[in-house]
Amino acid sequence: MEPENDEIADEFTDRVAEQFTLDPDVVHLNHGAYGTVPRAVQDAQQRLRLAAEANPHRFHKVLAPQGIVAARAAAAEFLGLTADTVVLMRNVTEAIATVLASLHLRSGDELVVSDHGYGAVRLATQAWCDRTGARLMVAEVPLDGGPDEAAAAFESVLSSRTRLVVVDHITSPTGLVLPVESIAAAARGHGSAVFVDAAHVPGQLESQPATSGADFWVGNMHKWAFAARGTAAVWISEEWRERIHPLVTGWNHGQPFPLPFDARGTDDLSAWICLPQALDTWSDLGGWTIPKRNAGMVDAGLDLVADALGTTPPPTGLSAAPALRLLPLPYGVAADAVAAEDLYERLSQQYRIETLVLAWDGRGFIRLTAQLYNTPSDYRRLARALLAITA
């Protein structure tokens, strides 16, 4: 259960340790939730905030708009896009709200999400259905299925009334990679627009938003690409660029896309403006070697915790995201939402371990993650805690 020589485990070098300001007394195994901002990015953001206070007028009038344009360009280059096709928003939640507000939904329209989707997106789509009389359809993707079964689950709820299909490229609760292109093709066959929730993609998968079949593609840069929190890149297809509007009208109203999305008044947009620094830091720490390293680490951690608990990962024909893994807990443990929250609180408060506990179809699960700061000892500590709690 506790191998001392793990070939895939890099030593937690001083160089990597110095890049983060995480509490060393806590085990951090839920990077996918909020990300972790490296020290260099924190420093860059703080310099921007000090500059804003040193000369508020020039900062907000000149420097911030210039910084946002540069940040959009950096995000676009990272995603293989051109800067005039990308806008910045806070997160996927803001992006779905922006799209839904521009769809002009009516009674009888239908929106499609999956049962693996992110909770806040599900709430947003349901809220618009409640407001307009539209209907929310849920594609039930089998946990043990493959790409064909996932696509068929979406196809089964599509109709001529479908206005928008929301598909997660990487599913938030279960960490699986869905066949976005085939699902998007099926949606387009029914005349529906497609929103790809790629919150976990930047920094994990080399994705091509413009060829994914999406009309709207949004990736959170603050999860796996080391950006400051509240930074998401949103790609919008050409046919929609003049039909999607910011939730708040600003001084750039009437200007060509994407400029209306840049004007955010006196919001603290330092997280956006230091995005180039974040992407440089990601590159300096290994770039696309990071997901490979993380995959090896989380696989070893998954085996370690699974062996300790005597459980096995659920069989699935879908690929797992590089740094996310789902592991069942023993039967009867965290089997509903209340029990899952109770187990999280015990792990967090009593054992100082941060991880995602969820209930899925009457079974409790742990979602494990790995990032550069994780070592095998983190998973050993989680295994010991779970054994003590479930004994």
N, C-alpha and C positions, 0 to 999 in steps of 0.2 A: 504493500500500500504506500510505502514511503521510500521510493528509490532515491538513493543518494547521488547516483550518476545519471542524470537525465541529459541525453545527448542534445536534445533540442532546446534546453534551457540555457540561455545566455546568462552570464553573471550580471548581477545588478550593479553595473559599473558606476563609478562616481560621476562620470559624464552624464549618464542617463538620470541618475538620482537627482543631480543638481538642476535638472530641467523642470522639475515639478515641485510644488509646495504642499503636497498631500500630507496629511497627518500620518506619521509613521506608525502610530499605535493602532491604526485602523487598517483592516484588510479591504481593499477596494476592488470589488469584482462585479461592478455594474457600470463600466465605462460607457456603455451604450445609452444610458439614460440621459446624462448631462454632459458627458465628455469631461476632459480635464485640461485646463488651460496652462500651457507651459509658462515657466517663469519669464522667458523672453517676450512672450506675447502679453503677459500681465504688465511687464515693464513698458512695452510700447503703448499699451492702452492708457496706462497712467500718465505717460508723457503727453498724450493727446488731451487728456482731461485737464492737465495743468496748463497746457497751451490755451485751451478754451477759456480758462479762468483768467489767464494773463491778459488776453485781448479778446473778449467775447465777440465784439463786433466783427473784427477781421476773421476770426476763426469761423463763425457761422456764415458769414457773407462770402468768404473766398476760400479758405482752407478746407472746410468740411466738404463743400461741393466738389472741389478738386480731388479730395481724398476718396470720395464715393465713386467718382468716375474711375480712378485708378484701381479701387477695390473690385469694381465690376469687371474691369479688364483682367485682373488677376484671377478672379473666379472663372471667367470665360476661358482663359488660356488653360487653366487646370482641367476644365471639362471638355476641352477640344471644341470650343464654340467661339463665336465672335462677340465682342462686347456689346454690340447694339441689339443682341437677342436675349440678353440676360438682365434681370432686375435683382435687387437684394431685398429680402424681407427678414423678419425676425426668425421665422421657423415655418414648418409645414402647416401649423395651425392657422397662422396668418394667411398663408398662401391659399388654403382651401376656402377660408372665409372670403377672400378676395374674388376667387373664381365663382363661388356660389352666388355672391352678390351681383355678379354680372350676367348670370344665366337667364334671368327673368323667368323663373320657374312658375308653372301654373298647375292647377289641380289636374291630376291625371298623368303628369310627368313622373318619371321614375329615375331614381339614383341608385347606383349599385356599389356596394362595398363588400368586403369579404369578412368572414368571421376571424381572420387572422390580422385584421387591420388595427391601426392605432386608435386608442380609445377616444382621444380628443377629436379626431377626424370623424369618427362614428357619431359623436355627439353633435358636431357641426352639421353633418348631413341630415341627421334626424331633426335638428332644430329648424332647418330650412324646409324640411317636409312638413313639419307641424305648422309652420308659418304660412305655407303656400298651398297646402293640400296635395303636394306631391307625395309619392310613396317610396319608402326605402326598401330596397331588395338586398338580401344578404346571400352572397355566394358562399356556400359551406364547403371549404376546401378540406378534403380528408387529410389528416395528419400523416397517414401512412401511404398516401398516394404519390404519384409522380407528376411530371409536367403535363401529361395528357389529361390526367384526372383534375388537376388544378384548372386548366383551360376549360374543361367540360363543366366544372362547377360554375364558372362565370357564364358560359354559354347558356346554361340552363335557366338563368334568370334575366337574360337579355330579351328585349322586345323592341318593337317599333316606337314604344313610348320612352325608351331609355334615353336620357339626356346627358348623363355623365357616369362614367365608370371610374371608380377609384381603385387602383391596384398598387399594392406595396411591392416594390422591387425586392426589398428585404423586409420580411414581416417582423414587426416590432416584438410581439410576445414570444414568437416561436423561432425566430432567427433563420428562416428559410428563404431561399431565393426563388421567386415565382417567375414563370415564363412570360415576362412582360410583353414581348413582341407578339406572341400568339394570342394573348388575351386582348391586346390592343387591336389586332387585326379583326378579331371576332366582334369587338365593340364597334369598330368602324363599319363593319358589314351591316350593322343595325342602325347606322347613322348617328352613333353616339360619340361625343367627345371623350377623351381619355386623360385622366389625371394620374400621373405616376408619383406615388409617395416614395421618394428615394431618400428618406431621412438618414438612413444608415449607409448610404452608398459612397459619398465622397470620402476618400481615404481608405475604403475597403475594397471597392470594385472599380475597375477602369470602365466606366459606363460611357455610352455615347447618347446623350439625351435626344439629339436631333434625328437619330435613326431608330429610336426605341418604339416609334409609333405613337408617342405621347403628343397631346396638344399642350399639356402643362406638365412640366417635370420640375420637382423641387427636392433639393438635397440640403440637409443641414450640414454646414461646414464646421459646426462646433462639436460634433460628436467624434468623428474619427480623423478629421483633418486639422485638429488642434487650434481652430479659431476661437476667439472669445465668444461667449454665449450670446445668442440672439443674432446669429448670422446664418442666413440661408440663401442659396443661389437658386433662382427660379428661371427656367427657360420656358418661353411661350412661343408656340408655332406661329408662323407668319400670318396665317388666316385669322388668328385671334388677337394679334397685338394691338389693334385699334379698337377692340371690343372689350378688353379687360381694363378696368380702371382702379386706381388706388382707393382704398377704403376712405381716405381723407383727401379732399382736394387741396392741393398746395400751390405754391407760387409758380410751379412749372406746368400748370394746367394749360392744355392747348398746344404744348410743345410736342415734338415727335417722340414716339416710343424709343427708349425707355425712360426718358427724362422726367415725366410726371411722377415716377416712382422714387426719384432721387430726393425730392423736396419733402423733408420731414420736420420742418420748423426747427425748434430748439431741442428736439430729442437728442439724447446722448447717443451719438452714432459712432463712438470711438471703437466699438466692437467691429463694425464694418470697415472702418478706415484702416485698422491694423491687420486686415485680412492678408495683405501681401506678406507681412512679417510672419503670420501664422503659417502660410504655405511654405515660406522659406525654412521655417523651423521644422515643419514636417519633412521637407526634403533633406535637411541637414541630419535629421535623426534616422534617415534610412529610406524615405520615400516609399516606393512600392515594394521594398523588402520588408517593410513593417507588417503588412497583412500576412505575409508568409511566416514571419517569426511568430506573430500572434496566433496563427492557426495551429502551429506546432505546440505552442504553450497551452492553448485552451484544450486541445485534444488530449494532451497529457494530463491536464487537470481534470478533464471530464472522466478519463479512465480511473484516476485516483479516487475521485469522489464516488463514482459508480461502484467501484470495488468495495469501498468502505460501506456503502449502504446496501449493497446487494441488488441494485437495480440496473437496468440497461436502457440506453437511449431509445426513444421510440423509433421503429423502423419507418423510413420514408424514402421515396424515390426522388425527392427534391434535394438539391444541393444545400448545404448549410453555408451561411455567411462565414467569411474567414474567421472572425473573432467572436462568434456567438454560438452557444450550444445549449440545447434543452435537455434536461435530465429529470426523469420522474422521481418523485420521492416515494418512500414506502406507502403502500395502500393505506388510506385513512389519515395520512398526514397532509395538512393544508388542502383538504379536498374541496373547500369552498372559499369564497372571497374573504370572509371574516377570519377563518382559520389561517389563510395565507398571510393576511396582514398581521395576525398575532405572531406567526412564526418569524416574519420579517422583523418585528419589533424585538423579539428575543435575540435574534442574531445581531441586530444593530446595537441594542442597549446592553445586553449581557455579555456578548462575545466580541463586540466591536468589529463586526463584519457587515459590509454593505453588498447586498446582492439582490436580485429580483426574485421574489417568490410569487407564483401565480397559480390559480386554480383553472384547470381546463377540462371541461367535460367530465367533472366529478373526480379529477385526479390532481394532486398537487405536483408542482414542478419547480425546479430551480433553473433560472437562465444564467449560465456562466458566460463571462467575457474574459478577454485578455487584452492587455495593452503593455507597452514597453516597461512599465514600472512593476508588472506582476512577475512573481517567481513561484516555483513549485511549492514553497512553504505556504503561500497564500491558500492554495487548494487543500493542503494538508490541514491547515487550521480550520477551514470550512468543514472538512470531513469530520474532524474531531468534534466540532460543535454540533453538527447534525446527528452524529452518533449519540452524543450525550443527551440531546433533546428528544430523540426518537426512541431511546432505549426503554 
